[in-house]
Amino acid sequence: MSGRARALCAALAVAAACGGTSEPAAPAAGGDPVSAAAPAGRPRAGDDHVGVLAARRSATVAAEVGGRIAEVLVHIGDRVEVGAPIARIDDLPARQRLAAARAAAEQARAARHGAALEVDDARARLALARRMLDRGITSRESVRAAGVAVGVAEAARERAAAAERAALAEVAEVERQLAATTVTAPLAGVVSQVRARVGDVVDRGAALAAVIDPSELRVRFAVPPDRADEVPPGTRVVLRPSGVGGEIPAIVRHVAPALEPPLRLVVVEAEVAAPGGAGALPVQPGAVGRVTVAAGE
């Protein structure tokens, strides 16, 4: 399920706990039930839907390596820049592996150097055997044996060089893992979630925190498929956050062309016009409320 669907599922769960969406009021006695209904295909001011305030850009801060959380460096609401440290994972195991990898790389370098000297020595013996053959001092068999020795030495040198390359690659990988023990923010914004706790043991890929960009906010809500044409792009809507006063005006920018599983509803996204970003609003991204079509639409 997409992040958008999960957010709306959470919002719908809140609404369901409160009795679900509002039902249209029955017409007064003696009233005309036909005139009480809004024309088909037109927004009906006063109808409401469950909605959530969301940031257009957000990112999960995930651990790139597993280990024990040694330090959590942020709190919810903190502003961070790209690359700012969010948490630190105990780096002792990585530092120990790095020391071992560097020692193995040094041994591999020495072995490769020794193998190269063996090649030089084998080639010198082959050259000597050829000169001795020219002078009639040795046999052709001795020259062939010296040539075979050169081939053996060269093969050993190639194996040693490959082992050195593998050892150096291991050093680079462990250095990357050591650097990754400091978990950093992937984008500039505000910390919206902190899941990591000191002492937790986490796996690679575990979500430790979340960061949002509060400068571009959206109201996301869902409508039944047969009501989607009532909120076309350009429709003005209002989000009234639950539990607090105030209204957040927005303009519909996008209506999903297909149903969002498992909701079986059409997701609508409206752009919030808040010059001051999230700081100018009565609530922060993640707030749930009721979305209504603005009066006069």
PyMOL commands that set and color helices and strands:
alter all, ss='L'
color gray80, all
select helices_A, chain A and resi 3-17+33-36+92-134+140-180+225-230+277-280
alter helices_A, ss='H'
color red, helices_A
select strands_A, chain A and resi 48-62+67-72+79-80+85-89+182-184+189-194+201-202+207-223+236-241+248-255+266-272+288-293
alter strands_A, ss='S'
color yellow, strands_A
deselect
rebuild
show_as cartoon
